[in-house]
Amino acid sequence: MQTPVGMAAEPDTYRGPEGIRRWFESFYEVMEEIRLEQKAVQAWLIRDGLARRIEFFTDLDEALAALGGEGS
């Protein structure tokens, strides 16, 4: 999973189950409760029943452009 510059205070790439745990743990270090109120689009690549990649985008048009689709 990647957190892009425009959507994260500390953009980074998180790999594997350990990376996803590290992403969530980074929130717990600074706050007691996690609430994501920012509008975002997630694109997931799922293969063989497992999440292989997660990408965040600021809106649907940006996601579609990055993934080779057409905007709405």
Backbone torsions as a table, in degrees:
resi	resn	phi	psi	omega
1	MET	NA	141.4	176.9
2	GLN	-119.9	136.6	172.0
3	THR	-106.1	116.6	-174.8
4	PRO	-75.8	161.0	-177.4
5	VAL	-54.4	-45.3	-176.2
6	GLY	-73.7	-7.0	-175.4
7	MET	-122.6	0.6	-177.1
8	ALA	-141.6	142.3	176.7
9	ALA	-67.1	-32.7	178.7
10	GLU	-130.9	83.2	-179.3
11	PRO	-58.5	143.6	-177.6
12	ASP	-163.0	171.6	172.9
13	THR	-116.3	132.0	-177.5
14	TYR	-117.7	119.8	-174.9
15	ARG	-111.9	135.0	174.7
16	GLY	69.7	177.9	179.5
17	PRO	-56.8	-37.0	179.3
18	GLU	-64.8	-37.6	178.9
19	GLY	-65.8	-42.8	178.8
20	ILE	-64.3	-40.7	175.9
21	ARG	-60.9	-42.6	179.0
22	ARG	-61.2	-38.5	178.7
23	TRP	-61.3	-49.6	179.9
24	PHE	-66.2	-40.5	-179.7
25	GLU	-62.8	-30.1	179.0
26	SER	-63.3	-29.9	176.2
27	PHE	-72.0	-43.2	-176.8
28	TYR	-63.9	-23.7	178.7
29	GLU	-67.6	-26.5	-174.4
30	VAL	-118.2	-7.8	-179.9
31	MET	-152.4	154.2	-178.9
32	GLU	-83.4	-29.0	-176.3
33	GLU	-133.2	138.2	-179.5
34	ILE	-102.8	123.7	172.9
35	ARG	-134.8	119.8	178.9
36	LEU	-96.9	106.3	-177.3
37	GLU	-104.4	-2.6	-179.9
38	GLN	-80.5	135.5	176.3
39	LYS	-70.3	134.3	-179.2
40	ALA	-156.8	159.2	174.6
41	VAL	-118.9	133.8	175.5
42	GLN	-109.9	138.1	173.2
43	ALA	-117.1	124.0	-178.5
44	TRP	-111.5	135.5	169.3
45	LEU	-102.9	116.4	-179.0
46	ILE	-116.3	126.3	179.5
47	ARG	-135.1	132.8	-179.6
48	ASP	55.2	35.2	176.7
49	GLY	77.5	6.1	-179.5
50	LEU	-120.6	142.3	175.3
51	ALA	-70.7	122.4	-178.4
52	ARG	-102.9	-26.2	-178.6
53	ARG	-158.9	141.1	175.8
54	ILE	-131.3	129.1	177.3
55	GLU	-126.0	142.3	178.0
56	PHE	-106.2	142.6	177.6
57	PHE	-136.2	156.3	-178.4
58	THR	-76.8	-25.0	177.1
59	ASP	-157.2	171.2	-175.6
60	LEU	-64.2	-40.5	179.8
61	ASP	-60.9	-41.1	178.1
62	GLU	-62.9	-43.0	179.5
63	ALA	-63.2	-46.9	-179.9
64	LEU	-62.9	-39.4	178.5
65	ALA	-63.8	-42.9	-179.4
66	ALA	-66.8	-30.7	-177.3
67	LEU	-94.9	3.1	176.9
68	GLY	87.0	12.6	179.0
69	GLY	-95.6	-177.6	178.0
70	GLU	-101.0	148.4	178.0
71	GLY	-69.1	161.6	-179.0
72	SER	-86.8	NA	NA
